Amino acid sequence: MEASAEALDFEKAVFYRDQLSMLREVQARQAVYTVQGEADVIAIASQAGMTCVNVLTVRGGRVLGGKNYFPDVDSSESLADNLSAFITSFYFQVTDDLPAEIILSHQIPDQVAVSEALATHFGNKVVIKTNVREHRSEWLDLATLNTSNALKTSLAII
């Protein structure tokens, strides 16, 4: 790129600059996928009386996708309490897949009891975490962004 710019071949320099930019973008995206792990990443947010929960599915270290839910919640309860209610409903009624890890946007008040109940129900141990770093933090940021975007979209439609 620099050699092309010095040779006053600016079109080629722009081409190389764009190629480098795309390469950096791909590398940044792949950073989210290179770690091993089985996790559900669950974020909750509320705005204007509407609550959204995003469940991001990570298997084999790869983000497979996410789904937004708009549960009916008790607005007098905290987000953590509503998240706890959602988790028990989701894992006991909606899905039959329990990953080794559940990463949450909020610390739930009955975290140990929920973890033990899930382990008993599914027959395998699950770790519930809220304070995560590195790749897991990126997954949580993505789930949180998804809830925010889903709320904005839903509120714009109303």
N, C-alpha and C positions, 0 to 999 in steps of 0.2 A: 504494500500500500504506500509506504513512504517513498520507495524507489520510484513508483509510478508518479507520485506527486512531484518529486524532484525533477523527473523527466517531463513534467508538464502534461502528462497523460492523465488528466483529471477524471475522465470517464472510467478508466480502469481503476484509479484510486478509489472512486466512489463504489465501484463494484466490489473491490476487496474489503472496503470498510463495511459494506452491507453484509458480506459473507461472514466477516468476523462477528458482527452484531448478532446474526442469526445463530452462529455457532455458540456464542455466549448464552443466548436465550435457551437453546436446546440443552446445554450443559446445566443451566440453572434448573430447568424443569426436571431433568433426569436426577438431580440431586435429591429430589423428593422420593424417588423410586428405588434408590440403590441399597437401602438398608433392608435387612430381613425383618419380618415381623408379621404377626397376625393381630390386627386390632380393629376395633370399631371406635371411631372418633366422633364424639357426640357433643354438639354445641347448641346452646339455647340462647335466644334473644327475644326481647319483647319491645313492641313499639305501638303506640296509639291503641292499646287494648288488645293487640294481636300478638300471639306468641308463635314462634317458629323454632322447630328443632331440626337440625341437620344431622343425619347419620352418614358418616363417611366410612366406606368399607375398604380396609387395607388387608390384602392377603399376599403372602410371599414378598412383602415389602413394596408392593405395587398398589397404588390407589386405583381400585376397580370402579369406583363411582360413589355417588352420594344420593341421598333422597331427603327431601324436605317434608316435614310433617307439621301440621297446624292443629295441635291438640286443643281441646276445650280444657282450659285450666282455671283454677281458682285465682282470680286476680288479687286476692288479699294475701296469697301465699308468695313466698320469695321464689326467685328463679331456681334456686337450689332445690327447694321443696318440689316445685313443679317438674324439675329435671328428674328427681328421684322417682316421682310417680310415673313419669314417662318411661324411664328405664325398666321398671318392674312390669309395666304393661307391655312394652315392646318385646322384652325377652321371654315373657311368660305366655304371650298371646299372639304375637306377630311373627316372630322368627324362630327357627329351630337351630340356628347357627350361633354358637358362642365362641368368640375368639379367645386367645390367651390373655388379651389385654383390652380394657375399655378405657379410653382416654376422654376425660370430661372437661368441659369449659368451666364448670363450677364444682366446688367441693360439696358433696351432698351430705346431709346430716347423719344418715344411717348407712354410710359407705361400707362398713365392715359387715353389717347384717345383710345388705344387698349382695355383696360379694359371696358370702356364705350361702345364701339362698340360691343364687345362680349356680354355684358349684354343686350343691346338693341336687338341684333340678336337672342339670345337664351332665353330671357325673365327671366333671373335670374342673380344675382350678382356674379361676380368673382373677387377674389383678386389675383393680380400678385405680387409675392415676389421674391427678390433676396438674401436678407440677412436672412438666416434661421439658426436655431440651432437644436440641439438634433437629433431627428429622421429624420426631414426634411433635415437636413444637410447630414445625411447618405444616404438618397435617392438621393440627388444631387450629392454626391460623386460617387454613383453607376452609375448614368446617365453619368457623366463625364468620368468615367472609361470605360463605354460602347462605348462612342464616340472614345476614344483613341484606344481601341482595334479594333474597326471596321475600323478605318483609317489605322492602322498597317496592318491588314489583307488585306484590299483592295489594299494598296500600295505594299504589298508583291506579290500579284497576278499579278499586272501590269508588 
